[in-house]
Amino acid sequence: MSEQSTPWTPPDLTGRVALVAGGTRGASRAIAVELGRAGATVWVTGRSSAAARSEVGRPETIEETAALVDAAGGRGVPVRCDHLDPAQVQALAARVDAEHGRLDVLVDGVWGGDHLMTWGAPVWEHDLAASLRMLRLGIESHVVTAHALLPLLLREPGGLVVVMTDGTAEHNSRYRTGTTLAFHVAKAASHPLAVALAAETAPHGCTAVALTPGWLRSEAMLEGFGVTEENWRDALAQEPHFAISESPTFTGRCVAALATDRQRSRFSGRTLDSGSLAREYGIDDVDGSRPDGYRYVAEVLLAGRPADTTGYR
C-alpha cells in the first residue's frame, strides 16, 4: 500500500471494535487500515499468516495487515482463522467476546477463490472440485461467519455488517461472460445475502449491505500488469480502460465513512459500490480523483466505447 498523496481526515471510530474477515489483502486490507486510522480496534482474520500461507499462495499476511492498522493509529489484532470451519469461527467469536463483549462493525471479505477458476470454461468442462470450492468460499463461509459473529453485533443497536463482493447487483444480474458458473453464482450470492441479513438484523437496529469496489488495484492486479501503485498508469499501454481503476484505500475510506453515518440504515439490504458511496460522502481516492468505476464499466467499457475517463473520475 502506497503513501497517501491527498489529505484525508478520517471519521472518529475511537473505542469501536471492528472485525475484518479475510483481511489479508486487497480492499479488505485497506478497509481494516482505514478503520484503524479512524481509531478503531480491528481484528484481522484470514488463512494467510506468518506461520503458513493459504491455498491462494500469495505472500500477504494477516500480521502485515494488523501492523498497518497499528501504524495508521488503530489497534490491529491478527487471528488465523478458516471461515469455513465453524469451530474456528466460534473460537474467534469467543475471543472477541472475552476482550470486548461486543462488535460494532463486521466486514466479511472472505473469498480466495480466483485461483480456482478456469476462465471461460462452462460448468461441464470446469473442474468440479474447484467449482464446489468456489461456492463454499463465496456462500458457505459467509453463513458460518454471520452465524458465529452476529450475536456480538446485536448486543448494542446500530451495528454495521458489510459483505464484500465483486460487481453491483445490476452488473451481476447478467452472466459474467468469460468467467464460469461457480464464480458467477458465488459473487451474485452476496446480493441476496445482504437482503437477508438486513431483514434479520433490522429488529436489532443493525444495517447490512453488500459492497463492491470498482476496478481495484489489488496486489494481484498490479502484479498481473507488472506495475506498482506508484506507476500503475504504465499499465494503460496494455489495457487503456485500466485508467478508471482505483486504489484499495478508496473503498477503505468509504467503509470508514459508512461506519460513522448515523443514517446509514437507509442503505440496508442494498448493494453499494465505492463510486456511489464516494459521491455520497465526498470522498476522493489517494490521487485526488473520484473514480466512478461501475458506471464507467456499464457506459464505456461494456458499451464498446474507447477508453476515456472524462466525467467518470
C-alpha positions as CSV (number, residue, x, y, z in Angstrom):
1,M,0.0,0.0,0.0
2,S,1.5,3.3,-1.1
3,E,1.7,6.5,0.8
4,Q,-1.5,8.6,0.6
5,S,-0.9,11.7,-1.6
6,T,-4.0,13.7,-0.8
7,P,-5.3,14.9,2.6
8,W,-7.8,12.6,4.3
9,T,-9.5,13.4,7.6
10,P,-10.8,10.1,8.9
11,P,-14.0,10.0,10.9
12,D,-13.9,9.2,14.6
13,L,-14.2,5.5,15.5
14,T,-12.3,5.7,18.8
15,G,-13.5,3.0,21.1
16,R,-15.2,1.0,18.4
17,V,-14.5,-2.7,17.7
18,A,-14.4,-4.0,14.1
19,L,-13.6,-7.4,12.6
20,V,-12.5,-7.7,9.0
21,A,-12.8,-11.4,7.9
22,G,-10.5,-12.2,5.0
23,G,-8.5,-9.0,5.7
24,T,-5.2,-10.3,4.3
25,R,-5.1,-8.2,1.1
26,G,-7.0,-6.1,-1.4
27,A,-9.9,-4.0,-0.4
28,S,-10.4,-5.8,2.9
29,R,-6.9,-5.0,4.0
30,A,-7.5,-1.3,3.1
31,I,-10.8,-1.3,5.0
32,A,-9.0,-2.6,8.1
33,V,-6.4,0.1,7.8
34,E,-8.9,2.9,7.3
35,L,-11.0,1.7,10.3
36,G,-7.8,1.7,12.3
37,R,-6.9,5.2,11.1
38,A,-10.3,6.3,12.4
39,G,-9.3,4.9,15.8
40,A,-10.9,1.5,15.9
41,T,-9.6,-1.8,17.3
42,V,-9.6,-4.0,14.2
43,W,-9.5,-7.8,14.4
44,V,-8.0,-9.1,11.2
45,T,-8.7,-12.7,10.2
46,G,-7.7,-15.0,7.3
47,R,-5.8,-18.1,6.4
48,S,-2.5,-16.5,5.3
49,S,-0.3,-15.8,8.2
50,A,3.4,-15.6,9.1
51,A,3.1,-19.3,10.1
52,A,1.6,-20.6,6.9
53,R,0.2,-19.5,3.5
54,S,-3.3,-20.3,2.4
55,E,-4.1,-22.2,-0.8
56,V,-4.1,-18.9,-2.6
57,G,-0.3,-18.9,-2.3
58,R,0.2,-15.2,-2.1
59,P,2.7,-13.6,0.3
60,E,0.5,-11.1,2.1
61,T,-0.4,-12.0,5.7
62,I,-2.8,-11.0,8.4
63,E,0.1,-9.9,10.6
64,E,1.1,-7.4,8.0
65,T,-2.4,-6.0,7.8
66,A,-2.5,-5.7,11.6
67,A,0.8,-3.9,11.6
68,L,-0.6,-1.4,9.0
69,V,-3.6,-0.9,11.3
70,D,-1.2,-0.1,14.2
71,A,0.8,2.3,12.0
72,A,-2.3,4.1,11.0
73,G,-3.2,4.8,14.6
74,G,-5.6,1.9,15.5
75,R,-5.0,-1.4,17.1
76,G,-4.7,-4.4,14.9
77,V,-5.3,-7.9,16.2
78,P,-4.4,-10.7,13.8
79,V,-6.1,-14.1,14.2
80,R,-5.5,-17.0,11.8
81,C,-9.0,-18.4,11.1
82,D,-10.5,-20.5,8.3
83,H,-14.1,-19.1,8.0
84,L,-15.3,-22.4,6.5
85,D,-14.6,-24.1,9.9
86,P,-17.4,-23.4,12.3
87,A,-15.3,-24.3,15.3
88,Q,-12.6,-21.9,14.4
89,V,-15.0,-19.0,13.9
90,Q,-16.8,-19.8,17.1
91,A,-13.5,-19.7,18.9
92,L,-12.8,-16.3,17.3
93,A,-16.1,-15.0,18.5
94,A,-15.4,-16.2,22.0
95,R,-12.1,-14.3,21.9
96,V,-13.7,-11.1,20.8
97,D,-16.5,-11.5,23.4
98,A,-14.0,-12.1,26.2
99,E,-12.0,-9.0,25.3
100,H,-14.7,-6.6,24.3
101,G,-18.1,-8.1,24.9
102,R,-19.4,-6.7,21.6
103,L,-18.7,-6.0,18.0
104,D,-19.6,-2.7,16.2
105,V,-18.5,-3.4,12.6
106,L,-18.3,-6.7,10.8
107,V,-16.7,-6.7,7.3
108,D,-16.9,-10.1,5.6
109,G,-14.3,-10.1,2.8
110,V,-13.7,-13.9,2.8
111,W,-13.0,-15.2,-0.7
112,G,-9.7,-16.5,-2.0
113,G,-11.2,-18.4,-4.9
114,D,-9.8,-16.6,-8.0
115,H,-7.0,-19.2,-8.4
116,L,-9.6,-21.9,-8.7
117,M,-11.2,-20.6,-11.9
118,T,-10.5,-21.7,-15.4
119,W,-11.6,-18.6,-17.3
120,G,-14.4,-19.1,-19.8
121,A,-14.9,-22.8,-19.1
122,P,-18.6,-23.9,-19.0
123,V,-19.7,-25.9,-15.9
124,W,-19.4,-29.3,-17.6
125,E,-15.7,-28.5,-18.6
126,H,-14.7,-26.8,-15.4
127,D,-13.1,-28.8,-12.7
128,L,-15.9,-29.9,-10.4
129,A,-13.9,-29.8,-7.1
130,A,-12.8,-26.3,-7.9
131,S,-16.3,-25.2,-8.7
132,L,-17.7,-26.5,-5.5
133,R,-14.8,-25.0,-3.5
134,M,-15.7,-21.5,-5.0
135,L,-19.3,-21.9,-4.0
136,R,-18.2,-22.9,-0.4
137,L,-15.8,-19.9,-0.2
138,G,-18.4,-17.5,-1.7
139,I,-21.5,-18.6,0.1
140,E,-20.9,-21.1,3.0
141,S,-18.1,-19.1,4.6
142,H,-20.4,-16.0,4.8
143,V,-23.2,-18.0,6.5
144,V,-20.7,-19.5,9.0
145,T,-19.3,-16.1,9.8
146,A,-22.7,-14.5,10.3
147,H,-23.9,-17.3,12.5
148,A,-20.9,-17.0,14.9
149,L,-20.3,-13.3,14.9
150,L,-23.6,-11.6,14.5
151,P,-24.7,-12.3,18.1
152,L,-21.8,-9.9,19.2
153,L,-23.0,-7.2,16.8
154,L,-26.6,-7.4,18.1
155,R,-25.8,-6.6,21.7
156,E,-26.0,-2.9,21.1
157,P,-28.2,-1.1,18.5
158,G,-26.6,0.4,15.4
159,G,-24.1,-2.3,14.3
160,L,-22.9,-2.5,10.7
161,V,-22.4,-5.6,8.5
162,V,-20.6,-5.3,5.1
163,V,-20.4,-8.3,2.8
164,M,-17.7,-7.6,0.2
165,T,-18.4,-8.7,-3.4
166,D,-17.3,-8.1,-7.0
167,G,-19.9,-6.3,-9.0
168,T,-23.1,-4.3,-8.4
169,A,-26.4,-6.2,-8.3
170,E,-27.3,-4.8,-11.8
171,H,-23.9,-5.9,-13.2
172,N,-24.3,-9.4,-11.7
173,S,-27.9,-9.8,-12.8
174,R,-26.4,-10.9,-16.1
175,Y,-24.0,-13.8,-16.5
176,R,-20.4,-12.7,-16.1
177,T,-19.3,-13.7,-19.6
178,G,-15.7,-15.0,-19.6
179,T,-15.8,-16.4,-16.0
180,T,-17.6,-19.6,-15.1
181,L,-20.8,-20.7,-13.4
182,A,-19.5,-21.2,-9.9
183,F,-17.7,-17.8,-9.9
184,H,-20.8,-16.0,-11.1
185,V,-23.0,-17.6,-8.6
186,A,-20.6,-17.1,-5.7
187,K,-20.3,-13.4,-6.4
188,A,-24.0,-12.9,-7.2
189,A,-24.9,-14.6,-3.9
190,S,-23.7,-11.5,-2.0
191,H,-26.8,-9.6,-3.1
192,P,-29.5,-11.8,-1.5
193,L,-27.2,-12.3,1.4
194,A,-27.3,-8.6,2.1
195,V,-31.1,-8.6,1.7
196,A,-31.5,-11.5,4.2
197,L,-29.0,-10.1,6.7
198,A,-30.7,-6.7,6.6
199,A,-34.1,-8.2,7.3
200,E,-32.9,-10.5,10.1
201,T,-30.9,-7.8,11.9
202,A,-33.3,-4.9,11.4
203,P,-35.2,-5.5,14.7
204,H,-31.8,-5.0,16.4
205,G,-31.1,-1.7,14.8
206,C,-28.4,-3.0,12.5
207,T,-27.5,-2.1,8.9
208,A,-26.4,-4.8,6.5
209,V,-25.1,-4.1,3.0
210,A,-23.1,-5.7,0.2
211,L,-20.2,-3.6,-1.2
212,T,-18.1,-3.8,-4.3
213,P,-15.0,-1.8,-5.2
214,G,-14.6,-0.7,-8.8
215,W,-11.7,-1.9,-10.9
216,L,-9.4,-2.5,-7.9
217,R,-5.7,-2.0,-8.0
218,S,-5.2,-5.0,-5.7
219,E,-1.8,-6.6,-5.1
220,A,-2.6,-9.4,-7.6
221,M,-4.0,-6.9,-10.2
222,L,-0.9,-4.8,-10.1
223,E,1.3,-7.8,-10.2
224,G,-0.6,-9.1,-13.2
225,F,0.1,-5.9,-15.1
226,G,3.7,-5.7,-13.9
227,V,3.3,-2.4,-12.2
228,T,3.1,-0.9,-8.7
229,E,0.7,1.6,-7.1
230,E,3.3,4.3,-7.8
231,N,3.5,3.7,-11.6
232,W,0.1,1.9,-12.3
233,R,-0.6,4.2,-15.2
234,D,2.1,2.4,-17.2
235,A,-0.4,-0.5,-17.5
236,L,-2.6,1.7,-19.7
237,A,-0.4,0.7,-22.6
238,Q,-1.7,-2.9,-22.2
239,E,-5.3,-2.0,-21.1
240,P,-6.5,1.6,-21.7
241,H,-9.7,1.0,-19.6
242,F,-7.5,0.5,-16.6
243,A,-7.5,4.3,-16.4
244,I,-10.7,4.0,-14.3
245,S,-9.0,1.8,-11.7
246,E,-9.0,2.8,-8.0
247,S,-6.7,2.1,-5.1
248,P,-7.9,-0.2,-2.3
249,T,-7.8,2.8,0.1
250,F,-10.7,4.4,-1.8
251,T,-13.0,1.6,-0.6
252,G,-11.5,1.7,2.8
253,R,-12.3,5.3,3.2
254,C,-15.9,4.7,2.1
255,V,-16.4,2.0,4.7
256,A,-15.0,4.2,7.4
257,A,-17.4,6.9,6.5
258,L,-20.3,4.4,6.3
259,A,-19.4,3.2,9.8
260,T,-19.9,6.7,11.3
261,D,-23.1,7.6,9.3
262,R,-26.0,7.7,11.8
263,Q,-28.5,7.5,9.0
264,R,-26.8,4.5,7.2
265,S,-29.9,2.3,7.8
266,R,-31.3,3.9,4.6
267,F,-28.8,1.7,2.7
268,S,-29.7,-1.6,4.5
269,G,-30.3,-4.5,2.1
270,R,-28.7,-2.8,-0.8
271,T,-25.5,-3.5,-2.8
272,L,-23.4,-0.4,-2.8
273,D,-20.3,0.5,-4.8
274,S,-17.3,2.6,-4.0
275,G,-18.2,5.2,-6.6
276,S,-21.7,5.9,-5.3
277,L,-20.5,6.0,-1.7
278,A,-17.7,8.4,-2.6
279,R,-20.3,10.7,-4.1
280,E,-22.5,10.4,-1.0
281,Y,-19.7,11.2,1.4
282,G,-17.5,13.5,-0.7
283,I,-14.5,11.1,-0.7
284,D,-11.6,11.1,-3.1
285,D,-9.0,8.5,-3.9
286,V,-5.4,8.9,-2.9
287,D,-4.6,10.8,-6.2
288,G,-7.4,13.3,-5.5
289,S,-9.8,11.9,-8.1
290,R,-13.1,10.3,-7.6
291,P,-13.5,7.2,-9.8
292,D,-17.0,6.0,-10.7
293,G,-15.9,2.5,-11.7
294,Y,-19.1,0.6,-12.3
295,R,-20.9,3.5,-14.1
296,Y,-17.8,3.6,-16.4
297,V,-17.9,-0.2,-16.9
298,A,-21.6,0.0,-17.9
299,E,-21.4,3.1,-20.1
300,V,-18.0,2.9,-21.6
301,L,-16.3,-0.5,-21.4
302,L,-19.3,-2.8,-22.0
303,A,-20.7,-0.3,-24.5
304,G,-17.6,-0.8,-26.6
305,R,-16.6,2.8,-26.4
306,P,-12.9,3.9,-26.5
307,A,-11.3,4.4,-23.1
308,D,-12.0,7.9,-21.8
309,T,-12.5,8.6,-18.1
310,T,-13.8,12.2,-18.7
311,G,-16.8,12.6,-16.4
312,Y,-16.0,9.3,-14.6
313,R,-13.1,10.3,-12.2
